[in-house]
């Protein structure tokens, strides 16, 4: 598993029932799409 840290720039999709999220984060001056279960 890869772990990165960055700042969430945009929430593309979020399922409120289970926390599954598609988001874009800023990492090393690039926007990267991330997916998974994010409890926030």
N, C-alpha and C positions, 0 to 999 in steps of 0.2 A: 504494500500500500504506500502511495506517495502522499506526503503531508507537506502542504505549502501554507504560507501565511500571506494575507493580503487584505485589501479593503474592498468590501462589497460595493460595487458601483451601481448595479441594477439587479432587481429580482425579475426574472423573465417569467417564471411560473412557480407557484407554491400551492401544494395540497395541504389545506388546513387540518385534514383528518389525520394524516400520518407524517407530516413534516417534509415530504419529498419536495425538493427544491431544485430549480434550474436558475443559476445566477451567473453574473459576470463579475469577476473580481479584478482589481488592478494589482498586478504582480510584476515587479521589475519593469515598470513603465509600459506594460502590455496589458490588454484586456484578455482574460482567459475565461472560458465557459467552464463552470463546475456543476456537477450534478450529484445528488445524494440526499440523505436524510439529515436535515439540519435543524436541530431544535433551538430556534431563536424567536 
